[in-house]
Amino acid sequence: MNTLSRPELDQVWQWLDAVPDPEIPVISLVDLGIIREVYYEEDTLVVVVTPTYSGCPATTVINEDIEAALRAQGIEQVRLERQLSPPWSTDWMSERGKERLRNYGIAPPVEQSTDGKPARIWLRAEGAPTVPCPRCNSTRTERVSQFGSTPCKANYRCQDCLEPFDYFKCI
């Protein structure tokens, strides 16, 4: 690939925005905020990825999906770089991604519980944030388990509509 025929970075970002998270396919890797940077280094496209946490079991699949998506667009020379610092934060998720989670039935991260306490503190302290139900928007919810279908989610239940749901933890 020469510099005259290589795709513009805006186009590459659009292609990456179509790559779904393997654990939550309604949200793209771009919306999740794990793709930190995309640039060319001579004829090689470099994609910098920060996993949601260093032990994320989906990291290998994510990397394979990124490479496959870019190769399908004709990019032959791709290098993925893993960046652990600064660590990923739910602050990096896009608002569109949070809305997609909610529409899918997963409560997106909340910055502040309805009781006014920061939602991040419950990872280290007793208690859990009040998380609105993604189905009926009730705040009468309770944490069932600190771990849900994946390590980055907790399991909750709505006391009004009685539906269980995952909550994407605020990290």
C-alpha positions in Angstrom: 0.0 0.0 0.0 1.5 3.3 -1.0 0.6 6.6 0.7 -1.5 7.7 -2.3 -3.8 4.7 -2.1 -4.1 4.2 1.6 -7.5 5.0 3.2 -8.0 8.2 5.1 -8.0 7.7 8.9 -11.6 8.9 9.1 -12.6 6.0 6.9 -10.6 3.6 9.0 -12.4 4.8 12.1 -15.7 4.2 10.3 -14.7 0.6 9.6 -13.6 0.1 13.2 -16.9 1.5 14.4 -18.6 -1.4 12.6 -16.6 -4.0 14.6 -18.9 -5.2 17.5 -17.6 -6.1 20.9 -17.6 -10.0 21.0 -19.3 -10.1 24.4 -21.9 -7.4 23.8 -22.5 -7.3 20.0 -24.8 -4.2 20.1 -21.9 -1.9 21.0 -18.9 -1.3 18.7 -15.3 -1.3 19.9 -15.2 2.4 19.1 -18.3 3.1 21.2 -16.8 1.0 24.0 -13.8 3.3 23.9 -11.1 0.7 23.7 -9.6 1.8 20.4 -7.4 4.7 21.5 -5.5 5.7 18.4 -5.2 4.9 14.7 -2.3 6.1 12.6 0.1 5.1 9.8 3.7 4.3 10.4 5.1 4.2 6.9 3.0 1.6 5.1 1.6 0.0 8.3 -1.7 0.9 9.9 -1.2 1.0 13.6 -4.3 0.5 15.9 -3.8 1.2 19.6 -6.1 -0.8 21.8 -6.7 -0.6 25.6 -8.6 -3.6 26.9 -11.3 -3.0 29.4 -9.0 -4.7 31.9 -5.7 -6.5 31.5 -7.3 -9.9 32.0 -10.2 -9.5 29.7 -10.9 -12.9 28.1 -12.1 -11.3 24.9 -8.9 -9.5 24.1 -7.6 -12.1 21.6 -11.0 -12.2 19.8 -11.1 -8.4 19.7 -7.7 -8.2 18.1 -8.6 -10.9 15.5 -11.8 -9.1 14.7 -10.0 -5.8 14.2 -7.5 -7.3 11.9 -10.1 -9.2 9.9 -12.3 -6.1 9.5 -9.3 -4.1 8.2 -8.0 -6.8 6.0 -11.5 -7.1 4.5 -11.2 -3.5 3.5 -7.8 -4.2 1.7 -5.5 -3.1 4.4 -2.7 -5.7 4.4 -0.2 -4.3 6.9 -1.8 -3.9 10.3 -0.1 -3.7 13.7 -2.0 -3.8 16.9 -0.5 -2.2 20.0 -1.8 -2.9 23.4 -1.8 0.1 25.7 -2.5 -0.5 29.4 -1.7 3.0 30.7 -3.8 4.9 31.3 -6.2 2.1 32.1 -9.5 1.9 30.3 -12.4 3.6 32.1 -16.1 3.6 31.5 -15.7 7.4 31.0 -14.3 6.4 27.5 -17.6 4.9 26.4 -19.6 7.0 24.0 -23.1 8.2 24.8 -24.3 6.4 21.7 -22.8 3.2 23.1 -24.4 3.7 26.5 -27.8 4.2 24.8 -27.3 1.0 22.8 -26.5 -0.9 26.0 -29.7 0.4 27.6 -31.8 -0.5 24.5 -30.3 -4.0 24.6 -31.3 -4.5 28.2 -28.0 -3.8 29.9 -27.8 -0.9 32.3 -24.9 1.4 31.3 -22.5 2.7 33.9 -23.8 5.4 36.1 -21.6 8.1 37.5 -23.7 8.8 40.5 -26.2 6.6 42.3 -29.7 8.0 42.9 -28.7 8.4 46.5 -26.0 10.9 45.5 -23.0 8.7 46.2 -20.4 8.2 43.4 -21.0 4.9 41.7 -17.3 4.0 41.6 -16.9 3.7 45.3 -18.9 0.5 45.6 -16.1 -1.5 44.0 -14.1 -0.9 47.1 -16.8 -0.4 49.7 -20.0 -2.0 50.9 -23.2 -1.4 49.1 -24.0 -1.0 45.5 -25.1 2.0 43.4 -28.8 2.4 42.6 -29.0 1.5 39.0 -32.1 2.4 36.9 -33.7 -0.6 35.2 -33.0 -0.5 31.5 -36.5 -1.9 30.8 -38.8 0.2 32.9 -36.5 2.9 34.2 -37.4 2.1 37.8 -34.8 2.9 40.5 -36.2 0.2 42.7 -33.5 -2.2 41.8 -31.2 -4.5 43.8 -27.8 -6.1 43.1 -28.1 -9.8 43.0 -24.4 -10.6 42.4 -21.3 -8.4 42.0 -20.5 -10.5 38.9 -22.9 -10.9 35.9 -22.5 -12.6 32.6 -19.0 -11.2 32.2 -16.6 -9.9 34.8 -17.2 -6.3 33.9 -20.9 -6.6 34.7 -23.0 -7.1 37.8 -26.3 -8.8 38.0 -29.3 -6.8 39.1 -33.1 -7.3 39.5 -35.8 -4.7 39.2 -38.3 -4.8 42.0 -41.0 -3.2 39.9 -41.0 -5.2 36.6 -39.2 -8.2 38.3 -36.8 -8.5 35.3 -33.2 -9.4 35.9 -30.6 -7.4 34.1 -26.9 -6.8 33.8 -25.3 -3.6 34.9 -22.0 -2.5 33.1 -19.9 -1.6 36.1 -18.5 1.9 36.4 -14.7 1.5 36.3 
